[in-house]
Amino acid sequence: MADVLATDLADLVRSVGLTHGLDAVGVAPAEPFVATRAVLEARKRAGLNGSMQFTYRNPARSTDPQRTLPGAQALVVGARSYHRERPAPPADRGPVARVADYMCGDDYAALHDGLQAMADALVDAGHRTCVVADQNHLVDREAAYRAGLGWYGKSANVLLPGHGSWFVLGSVLTDAPLPPSSGPVADGCGSCDRCIGGCPTGAIVAPGVVDARRCLAWSLQATGAFPRDQRVALGDRIYGCDDCQDVCPPNRREQRAVDVATADPALAWVPLLALLDAPDADLLERFGRWYLPDRDVRYLRRNALVVLGNVGDPAVAEVIAVVERYLRHADPLLRSHAAWAARRLGRADLLASLVADPSLEVRAELAAEAPPLRHALAAEHDR
């Protein structure tokens, strides 16, 4: 009888999640992720996490649901799609930067709503719960894999059968003795390795293994100088990188098969000159839900200067005026990245004011090999 009641409760909770906007729900036992902990610790020893902390910070906690909810017996795992059509960049806003698809809407808020609705149903049935998503408390992808939602792709993303990897993931930890779903999904990648070759910086160093030090999505969130050898590869990205997912065949089939809404252009594209002109407070208000190291917008400005060097037109006076202003900025980190942008745009003539700059960042930038020229107009200017 107890098993029947537990099955009925699991069915109810799953139905509640789907009704409240989740696209898939599965249940896994709340056992420690022993193998996952070993993988995290090994990769951390190898330095593959770079400066990334997140679930690497404390693998003993992020792989053991009991650390977050003592007495937990089950994980109810939910997935919410963030698949949208990307709109064309605005033609009247000057140079623009691209935002990764998962930040083109507030999908984590929708995910939380679905998870919380399931948690409420469990509480109503007399059980304790804790909602966890995109936090260092738990490895979300492993929870989803154990709950039978999908398989690990070579990109290290979890792919849902028939739908791909365009999903945000989260869990409800509960002391309810819910029966698990059918179990892990079989690998669906086969011999395909397009994600590995499609990574612009070669960050996928082996199937399912990502070197964070070479991943553009992490470099955009890390402190210090943006890695010089990744700046040209950054292209027009200002937050996140979707390339490994864009080339993935299941994702491409999903894009063709499903009629979805078009993302809001104001969320999908960021006008660079406006960003670089805005006060700090305005940037925090506009981009507050992005991960910014130490909540410091200097890193957002740093990234924008690299992108401006990649997409800006050196024949446009407003572009050069912004670069010149940042060459005089009080922050040496920003002066050094403005110097890179100037050289990338073929305007090394702007750097005369930095010759006697005392900062190590600027001196290192001026001593480094110049990047390839961004624009034919830049080459003409240099001649």
C-alpha positions in Angstrom: 0.0 0.0 0.0 2.8 2.4 0.9 4.4 1.7 -2.6 1.1 2.5 -4.3 0.7 5.7 -2.3 4.3 6.7 -3.1 3.7 6.0 -6.8 0.5 8.1 -6.8 2.3 11.0 -5.1 5.1 10.8 -7.7 2.6 10.9 -10.5 0.8 13.8 -8.8 4.0 15.8 -8.4 5.1 15.1 -12.0 1.7 16.3 -13.2 2.0 19.4 -11.1 5.4 20.2 -12.6 4.3 19.8 -16.2 1.2 21.8 -15.5 3.4 24.6 -14.1 5.6 25.0 -17.1 8.2 22.3 -16.9 8.9 20.3 -20.0 10.2 17.1 -18.4 10.1 15.7 -14.8 11.9 12.6 -13.5 12.7 11.2 -10.1 16.0 9.9 -8.8 17.1 8.4 -5.4 18.8 10.9 -3.2 22.0 8.9 -3.0 25.5 10.4 -3.1 26.9 11.0 -6.6 30.0 9.0 -5.8 31.4 8.8 -9.3 30.6 12.4 -10.0 32.5 13.5 -6.9 35.6 11.6 -8.0 35.4 13.2 -11.5 35.1 16.7 -10.0 38.0 16.2 -7.7 40.2 14.7 -10.4 39.4 17.6 -12.8 40.0 20.1 -10.0 43.4 18.5 -9.4 44.2 18.8 -13.1 43.3 22.5 -13.0 40.4 22.0 -15.6 38.1 24.2 -13.5 40.5 27.2 -13.8 39.1 29.8 -11.4 35.6 28.4 -11.6 34.2 27.4 -8.2 30.5 26.6 -8.3 30.1 22.8 -7.8 33.9 22.5 -7.8 34.1 24.6 -4.6 33.0 21.7 -2.3 32.5 18.5 -4.3 31.6 16.6 -1.1 28.5 18.9 -0.7 27.6 19.3 -4.4 27.4 15.5 -4.9 25.5 14.6 -1.7 21.9 15.7 -1.4 22.0 14.9 2.3 24.3 17.9 2.8 21.5 20.2 1.7 18.5 18.3 3.0 19.3 15.7 5.7 17.0 12.7 5.4 16.4 13.3 1.7 15.1 10.2 -0.1 14.4 11.5 -3.6 15.2 14.1 -6.1 12.4 15.4 -8.3 14.2 16.8 -11.3 12.7 19.3 -13.7 13.8 20.7 -17.1 12.5 23.8 -18.7 13.2 24.6 -22.4 14.8 28.0 -23.3 14.7 27.3 -27.1 13.8 30.4 -29.0 14.4 31.8 -32.5 17.2 34.4 -32.4 16.1 37.7 -33.9 18.3 39.6 -36.4 20.6 42.2 -34.7 19.1 45.7 -34.7 20.4 47.7 -37.6 20.1 51.1 -36.1 21.9 50.6 -32.7 25.5 50.7 -33.9 27.8 47.7 -33.0 26.0 45.1 -31.0 27.0 42.1 -28.9 25.3 38.7 -28.7 23.8 37.2 -25.6 23.7 33.4 -25.2 20.2 31.9 -25.7 19.8 30.8 -22.1 19.9 34.5 -21.0 17.4 35.8 -23.6 14.6 35.3 -21.2 14.0 34.7 -17.5 13.9 30.9 -17.9 15.3 30.2 -14.4 12.4 32.1 -12.9 10.0 29.9 -14.8 12.0 26.8 -13.8 11.8 27.9 -10.2 8.1 28.3 -10.4 7.6 24.8 -11.7 10.0 23.3 -9.1 8.3 25.3 -6.3 4.9 24.1 -7.4 6.1 20.5 -7.0 7.7 21.3 -3.7 4.4 22.8 -2.5 2.6 19.6 -3.5 5.0 17.5 -1.5 4.7 19.8 1.5 0.9 19.5 1.3 1.4 15.8 1.5 3.4 16.2 4.7 7.0 16.1 3.4 10.0 18.3 3.7 11.5 19.8 0.6 14.3 22.1 -0.7 14.5 23.6 -4.2 17.9 23.7 -5.8 18.8 25.1 -9.3 21.9 26.6 -10.7 23.6 26.7 -7.3 26.7 25.1 -6.0 24.6 22.8 -3.7 24.1 20.1 -6.3 25.4 19.1 -9.8 22.1 19.6 -11.7 23.2 17.7 -14.8 24.0 14.5 -12.8 20.6 14.8 -11.0 18.9 15.0 -14.4 20.9 12.1 -15.8 20.0 9.9 -12.8 16.4 10.9 -13.1 16.3 9.6 -16.7 15.8 13.0 -18.3 18.6 12.6 -20.8 22.2 11.5 -21.5 25.5 13.3 -21.3 26.6 14.6 -24.7 30.3 15.0 -25.7 29.8 18.7 -25.0 29.1 17.7 -21.3 25.5 19.0 -21.7 22.6 16.8 -20.9 20.5 16.1 -24.0 16.8 15.1 -23.7 15.8 12.5 -26.2 14.1 14.1 -29.2 14.7 17.6 -27.9 18.4 18.2 -27.4 20.1 20.4 -24.8 18.3 23.7 -24.8 17.1 23.3 -21.2 17.7 24.7 -17.7 17.7 22.1 -14.9 16.8 22.0 -11.3 15.7 19.7 -8.5 13.4 19.4 -5.5 15.0 17.5 -2.7 12.5 15.7 -0.5 12.2 13.2 2.3 9.3 11.6 0.4 10.1 8.0 -0.5 9.2 8.5 -4.2 10.0 5.6 -6.6 12.7 6.5 -9.2 12.0 6.9 -12.9 13.0 4.3 -15.4 16.7 5.1 -15.0 19.5 6.6 -17.1 18.9 7.3 -20.8 21.3 5.5 -23.2 23.9 7.6 -25.0 22.4 9.1 -28.2 25.6 10.8 -29.6 27.1 7.7 -31.1 30.2 8.6 -33.2 29.1 12.3 -33.6 31.7 14.7 -32.3 30.6 18.0 -34.0 30.5 19.8 -30.6 34.2 19.1 -30.1 35.2 20.5 -33.4 32.7 23.3 -33.2 34.1 24.8 -30.0 35.9 28.1 -31.1 38.7 27.7 -28.5 39.0 23.9 -28.3 37.7 23.9 -24.8 36.2 20.4 -25.1 39.4 18.5 -24.6 37.9 15.0 -24.6 34.3 13.7 -24.9 32.4 15.2 -22.0 35.4 17.0 -20.6 35.5 20.8 -20.8 38.6 22.8 -19.8 37.0 25.9 -18.2 40.2 27.9 -18.8 39.5 27.7 -22.5 35.8 28.1 -22.4 34.5 31.5 -23.6 31.4 31.3 -21.4 33.6 31.0 -18.3 36.3 33.4 -19.5 33.6 36.1 -19.8 32.8 35.5 -16.1 36.3 35.2 -14.8 38.3 37.9 -13.1 41.5 39.6 -14.3 42.4 40.2 -18.0 40.4 38.4 -20.6 42.7 35.7 -22.0 44.6 37.3 -24.9 44.6 34.1 -27.0 40.7 33.9 -26.8 39.9 37.5 -27.7 39.5 37.2 -31.4 37.6 33.9 -31.0 35.2 35.7 -28.7 33.8 37.5 -31.7 30.5 39.3 -30.8 29.7 37.4 -27.6 29.1 39.5 -24.5 27.6 36.7 -22.3 27.8 33.0 -22.8 28.6 30.9 -25.8 26.2 28.5 -27.7 28.5 27.1 -30.4 28.8 23.6 -29.1 25.0 23.4 -28.9 24.4 25.2 -32.2 26.3 22.5 -34.2 24.7 19.6 -32.3 22.5 17.5 -34.6 19.7 16.9 -32.0 19.5 20.6 -31.4 19.4 21.4 -35.0 16.6 18.9 -35.5 14.8 20.5 -32.6 15.2 23.9 -34.1 13.6 22.7 -37.4 10.8 20.7 -35.8 9.4 23.0 -33.1 7.6 26.3 -33.7 8.9 28.6 -31.0 8.7 32.3 -30.2 11.4 34.7 -31.3 13.5 36.1 -28.5 13.2 39.7 -27.5 15.8 41.6 -29.5 16.5 43.8 -26.4 17.6 40.7 -24.5 19.4 38.9 -27.4 21.6 41.9 -28.4 23.3 44.6 -26.5 24.3 47.9 -28.1 28.0 48.2 -27.2 28.4 52.0 -27.3 25.4 52.4 -25.0 26.8 49.8 -22.6 30.2 51.5 -22.5 28.7 54.9 -22.0 26.3 53.8 -19.2 26.9 54.6 -15.5 27.7 51.6 -13.2 24.3 51.8 -11.5 22.5 51.5 -14.8 24.5 48.5 -15.8 23.8 46.7 -12.6 20.1 47.4 -13.0 20.1 46.3 -16.7 22.3 43.3 -16.3 21.8 42.4 -12.7 20.7 38.8 -13.4 23.9 38.0 -15.3 26.8 36.6 -13.3 29.3 39.4 -12.8 32.4 38.6 -10.7 32.1 40.4 -7.4 29.1 42.3 -8.8 31.7 44.5 -10.5 30.7 46.0 -13.9 34.4 46.6 -14.8 34.3 43.0 -16.1 31.3 43.7 -18.2 33.1 46.8 -19.6 36.2 44.7 -20.2 34.3 42.1 -22.2 32.5 44.9 -24.2 35.9 46.4 -25.2 37.1 43.1 -26.6 33.8 42.7 -28.5 34.0 46.3 -29.8 37.5 45.5 -31.1 36.0 42.5 -32.9 32.9 44.1 -34.4 33.5 47.8 -34.4 34.1 49.9 -37.5 37.1 52.1 -37.2 35.7 54.5 -39.8 32.8 55.3 -37.3 33.8 58.3 -35.2 31.6 57.2 -32.2 33.5 53.9 -32.0 36.9 55.5 -32.0 35.7 58.1 -29.4 34.7 55.4 -27.0 38.0 53.6 -27.4 39.9 56.9 -26.8 37.9 57.6 -23.7 38.7 54.1 -22.3 42.4 54.6 -23.1 42.2 57.4 -20.5 40.1 55.4 -18.0 41.2 55.3 -14.3 41.1 51.5 -14.3 44.3 50.0 -15.8 42.4 46.8 -16.7 40.1 48.8 -18.9 42.9 50.9 -20.4 44.7 47.7 -21.4 41.7 46.2 -23.1 41.0 49.5 -24.8 44.6 49.3 -26.1 43.9 45.8 -27.5 40.7 47.1 -29.1 42.6 50.0 -30.7 45.2 47.7 -32.2 42.5 45.3 -33.4 40.8 48.2 -35.1 44.0 49.2 -36.7 44.3 52.4 -34.6 47.7 51.9 -33.0 48.2 55.6 -33.4 45.8 56.2 -30.5 48.2 54.5 -28.0 50.8 57.3 -27.7 49.3 58.4 -24.4 50.0 55.0 -22.9 53.7 54.8 -23.7 54.6 56.0 -20.1 51.7 54.2 -18.4 53.0 52.8 -15.1 50.5 49.9 -14.8 51.6 46.3 -15.4 48.4 45.5 -17.3 49.0 48.3 -19.9 52.7 47.6 -20.2 52.0 43.9 -20.8 49.4 44.8 -23.5 51.7 47.1 -25.3 54.5 44.5 -25.3 52.2 41.7 -26.6 52.0 40.8 -30.3 49.3 42.9 -32.0 46.1 41.1 -32.9 45.1 40.6 -36.5 43.3 43.6 -37.9 39.5 43.5 -37.6 38.5 45.4 -40.7 39.8 46.2 -44.2 39.3 49.9 -43.4 41.8 49.5 -40.5 44.4 48.1 -42.9 43.9 51.1 -45.2 44.3 53.5 -42.2 47.5 51.8 -41.2 48.9 52.2 -44.7 
